[in-house]
C-alpha cells in the first residue's frame, strides 16, 4: 500500500480529533460513575464497544479467533490491561481532578523503560535515563503541591493512579507475544470478550437502579462504549498504520492537555500553577523517552534482521 500525503493529512486530522475525544472520555466516565459502579461501567463500556468492533472483525477476519494455548494469557491480559487498569483509573476520579490523573498516567513510558531494565536487562540510553529522572521530578512537583491535602483523601487517588501505571505496564509486557500472533482487530476483539466475561458477574450483581440512569449518566456510558472504546480504536489502528508508532505516541502525550481543558470547562476542576508546570515537565520528558526508545527499538530490530540474514 502506497501512502500519499492526503492519507497522512487525513490520519493527522483524525488523531487530533481522537485526542480531544479521549480527553472528553474522563468527563464522560465521571458522569457515568455518579450512578454506575466501576466494574459495571467497564462491562457496559466493552459490551457497547464490541457492537462496533465485532462486525468489523467478522468482515475482516472470520477464521482467526482464540488459539487454545493463548486463552489463559488473554484472560490475564484483560485482567491487567482492562479490569485493573480502568478500576484504578476510575476509582482515582473520586479523589482528584482528571487532569492530575492523566499527568500521572503520562509516566507510563518511563515506567516501561524501568521495567525493561529490571526484567530484561536492557540498558537505557543516557537520554532515556535523563527523561525518567525528569519525569519523576515533574511528578514530585505535582504531588508535592498537594502536600496540604495529601492525607485528607487525595493520597488514595495517587495510589490508584500508580496502580493503573503498574497494571498497564504489566499488560504491555504480557501482551507482547500475542501481538506477534494476532492481527490488531482480532487481538482487540478477543480482549473485549475476555473483559466482558470477567466483569459480567460484578455487573450483574451491582446493576444501577433505572431511576438513577439520568441523561448525563446514559450519555457518558454511550460515549465511552461507542465513541471512545469502539470508534476510537478503529481510528487509532488506521492512524497507526499510516503514521507509525512514534508519531502516535506523541499524540498520546497530548491527552493530559485535552483532559485538563475539558475538566476545567465541564467539571469546573482547577489545578495549581506548580502542578501545571509539573505536568508540562512530565509530558515533555515522556516525549523524550518515547522518541529515544523508538530509535533504540529500531536499531535493535535492524541488528536482529542482520543476524538472521547471516
C-alpha atoms as one frame of an Amber mdcrd trajectory, in Angstrom:
protein
   0.000   0.000   0.000   1.451   3.347  -1.096   0.658   6.151   1.338   0.035
   9.607  -0.061   0.273  12.999   1.627  -3.522  13.039   1.606  -3.567   9.796
   3.626  -1.157  11.273   6.164  -3.135  14.519   6.411  -6.344  12.545   6.991
  -4.655  10.463   9.697  -3.357  13.592  11.461  -6.826  15.187  11.419  -8.398
  12.005  12.813  -5.785  11.741  15.570  -6.264  15.368  16.603  -9.989  14.673
  16.858  -9.335  11.441  18.761  -7.074  13.148  21.316  -9.915  15.563  22.076
 -12.421  12.712  22.275 -10.175  10.740  24.615  -9.757  13.852  26.759 -13.538
  14.032  26.936 -13.628  10.356  27.973 -12.636  11.274  31.518 -15.550  13.662
  31.815 -17.932  11.042  30.411 -16.617   8.471  32.885 -17.049  10.867  35.794
 -20.671  11.498  34.762 -21.399   7.786  34.413 -19.727   6.898  37.712 -22.234
   9.084  39.552 -24.705   6.172  39.352 -22.814   3.197  37.921 -20.272   1.085
  39.830 -16.752   0.965  38.413 -16.669  -2.643  37.164 -20.260  -2.381  35.953
 -19.244   0.616  33.853 -16.252  -1.303  32.449 -18.545  -4.178  31.467 -21.155
  -1.907  29.816 -18.408   0.037  28.048 -16.982  -3.064  26.380 -20.351  -4.583
  25.615 -21.130  -1.455  23.595 -17.652  -1.387  22.058 -17.976  -4.954  20.806
 -21.106  -3.929  18.891 -18.821  -1.614  16.879 -15.739  -3.786  16.587 -17.438
  -7.201  16.329 -18.998  -6.769  12.855 -15.761  -5.274  11.504 -13.787  -8.172
  12.960 -16.123 -10.697  11.302 -15.882  -8.886   7.978 -12.089  -8.653   8.025
 -11.211 -11.981   9.612 -13.858 -14.664  10.186 -11.478 -17.532  10.822  -8.949
 -16.312  13.370 -10.100 -16.129  16.987  -8.559 -17.740  20.070  -5.848 -20.362
  19.970  -6.458 -22.714  22.890  -2.995 -22.283  24.353  -3.419 -18.471  24.385
  -6.787 -18.342  26.157  -5.333 -18.118  29.714  -2.954 -15.349  28.588  -5.831
 -13.415  27.002  -7.745 -13.528  30.297  -4.694 -12.404  32.284  -4.091  -9.547
  29.824  -7.742  -8.500  30.087  -7.458  -8.605  33.880  -4.459  -6.260  33.965
  -4.980  -4.136  30.845  -8.723  -3.552  31.165 -10.194  -4.591  34.536  -7.450
  -3.461  36.938  -6.312  -0.530  34.809  -9.756   1.050  34.490 -10.711   0.099
  38.044  -7.720   2.088  39.337  -8.251   4.957  36.890 -11.974   5.315  37.585
 -11.569   4.947  41.357  -8.962   7.728  41.317 -11.632  10.087  39.976 -13.292
  10.045  43.400 -10.234  11.665  44.935  -8.583  14.002  42.429  -9.092  16.042
  39.239  -8.879  14.191  35.915  -6.007  16.462  34.843  -3.754  15.132  37.621
  -4.742  11.544  36.796  -3.663  11.927  33.186  -0.378  13.547  34.245   0.482
  10.538  36.420  -0.509   8.180  33.599   1.932  10.043  31.331   4.621   8.357
  33.449   3.853   5.035  31.705   6.679   5.270  29.074   9.269   5.963  31.772
   7.935   3.105  33.909   8.144   0.836  30.873  11.850   1.605  30.399  12.495
   0.895  34.098  10.650  -2.425  33.833  12.698  -3.442  30.779  15.868  -2.737
  32.729  14.763  -4.833  35.728  13.237  -7.794  33.872  15.102  -7.972  30.576
  18.416  -6.294  31.477  18.010  -3.812  28.597  20.175  -0.845  29.439  18.529
   2.512  28.696  20.436   5.230  26.891  21.622   8.346  28.705  18.754  10.318
  27.145  16.251   7.760  28.461  17.705   7.930  31.972  17.555  11.727  31.862
  13.928  11.561  30.693  12.997   9.170  33.512  14.537  11.397  36.191  12.894
  14.487  34.706   9.547  12.614  34.718   9.998  11.700  38.366  10.907  15.298
  39.219   7.730  16.524  37.480   5.590  14.022  39.377   7.202  15.088  42.662
   6.201  18.665  41.805   2.619  17.559  41.100   2.290  15.539  44.299   4.288
  17.991  46.426   1.862  20.788  45.599  -0.854  18.640  47.192   1.041  18.080
  50.421  -1.529  20.043  52.427  -4.414  17.776  51.417  -2.425  14.638  50.593
  -3.594  12.741  53.654  -7.140  14.055  53.515  -8.127  11.685  50.722  -6.025
  12.560  47.708  -3.283  10.145  48.788  -5.606   7.268  47.844  -6.119   8.865
  44.436  -2.380   8.876  43.750  -2.147   5.233  44.860  -4.872   4.306  42.376
  -3.039   6.243  39.631   0.211   4.403  40.224  -1.788   1.168  40.362  -3.061
   1.997  36.864   0.516   2.650  35.666   1.657  -0.704  37.088  -1.319  -2.542
  35.580  -0.766  -1.043  32.130   2.937  -1.865  32.133   2.187  -5.445  33.168
  -0.349  -5.678  30.360   2.083  -4.293  27.774   4.750  -6.876  28.521   2.324
  -9.786  28.792   0.576  -8.969  25.531   3.795  -8.528  23.524   3.786 -12.163
  22.339   0.097 -12.024  21.414   0.755  -9.054  19.119   3.066 -11.256  17.072
   0.401 -13.936  16.514  -2.831 -11.956  16.062  -3.980  -9.032  13.954  -4.899
  -5.817  15.792  -8.632  -6.292  15.235  -8.570  -9.935  16.415  -6.428  -9.114
  19.434  -8.806  -6.342  20.461 -11.937  -8.431  19.836 -10.587 -11.296  21.960
  -9.663  -8.986  24.818 -13.092  -7.340  24.681 -14.695 -10.775  25.026 -12.423
 -11.718  27.949 -13.038  -8.381  29.692 -16.803  -8.773  29.384 -16.679 -12.336
  30.753 -14.522 -11.263  33.708 -16.565  -8.194  34.624 -20.061  -9.549  33.877
 -20.583 -11.269  37.289 -19.767  -7.985  39.054 -22.002  -6.015  36.695 -24.979
  -8.333  37.203 -24.615  -8.149  40.981 -24.352  -4.353  41.022 -26.726  -3.011
  38.380 -27.780   0.648  38.739 -31.400   1.438  39.528 -33.403   2.574  36.468
 -34.250   5.889  38.116 -30.510   6.575  38.573 -29.832   6.455  34.832 -30.059
  10.157  34.092 -29.234  11.690  30.715 -25.622  12.583  31.734 -25.094   9.030
  33.039 -26.575   7.448  29.901 -24.676   9.848  27.653 -21.438   9.062  29.468
 -21.932   5.316  29.054 -22.800   5.581  25.361 -19.827   7.854  24.715 -17.407
   5.516  26.480 -18.644   2.441  24.620 -19.457   3.560  21.093 -17.129   6.542
  20.656 -14.117   6.167  22.945 -13.615   2.385  23.002 -15.327   1.442  19.720
 -14.771   4.127  17.091 -11.642   5.335  18.917  -9.923   2.004  18.419 -10.701
   1.952  14.699  -9.298   5.466  14.235  -6.208   4.565  16.261  -5.464   1.414
  14.232  -5.934   3.269  10.933  -3.675   6.155  12.004  -1.080   3.746  13.415
  -0.738   2.109  10.012  -0.302   5.488   8.304   1.766   7.490  10.803   3.708
   4.825  12.708   4.104   4.193  16.475   6.419   7.112  17.295   4.079   9.781
  15.925   1.143   8.062  17.639   2.959   8.162  20.963   3.451  11.894  20.554
  -0.307  12.325  20.101  -0.958  10.252  23.218   1.207  12.666  25.187  -1.268
  15.468  24.472  -4.024  13.607  26.330  -3.370  15.412  29.664  -3.828  18.724
  27.827  -7.284  17.885  26.467  -8.318  16.178  29.718  -7.324  19.288  31.668
  -9.227  21.503  29.215 -12.469  19.515  29.475 -12.057  19.039  33.229 -11.925
  22.819  33.575 -14.769  23.594  31.128 -17.244  20.818  32.032 -16.332  19.805
  35.592 -15.004  23.076  36.983 -11.772  21.375  38.092  -8.758  23.601  38.678
  -5.119  22.751  39.328  -2.403  24.981  40.733   0.423  26.637  38.839   3.083
  24.324  40.309   1.081  21.264  39.277   0.582  22.697  35.819   4.331  23.214
  35.478   4.984  19.712  36.819   2.547  18.310  34.271   4.333  20.090  31.425
   7.636  18.638  32.656   6.212  15.092  32.831   4.687  15.332  29.344   7.865
  16.795  27.820  10.084  14.183  29.452   7.687  11.435  28.383   8.040  12.619
  24.808  11.829  12.490  25.139  11.669   8.911  26.444   9.258   7.799  23.698
  11.359   9.318  20.929  14.598   7.850  22.239  13.038   4.416  22.800  11.774
   4.393  19.211  15.363   4.955  17.992  16.711   2.157  20.215  13.975  -0.291
  19.171  14.642   0.472  15.508  18.368  -0.209  15.915  17.633  -3.400  17.870
  15.326  -4.590  15.087  17.927  -3.818  12.417  20.574  -5.806  14.316  18.138
  -8.717  14.723  17.369  -8.717  10.983  21.085  -8.622  10.134  21.750 -11.565
  12.463  19.004 -13.615  10.797  20.374 -12.873   7.324  23.842 -14.018   8.307
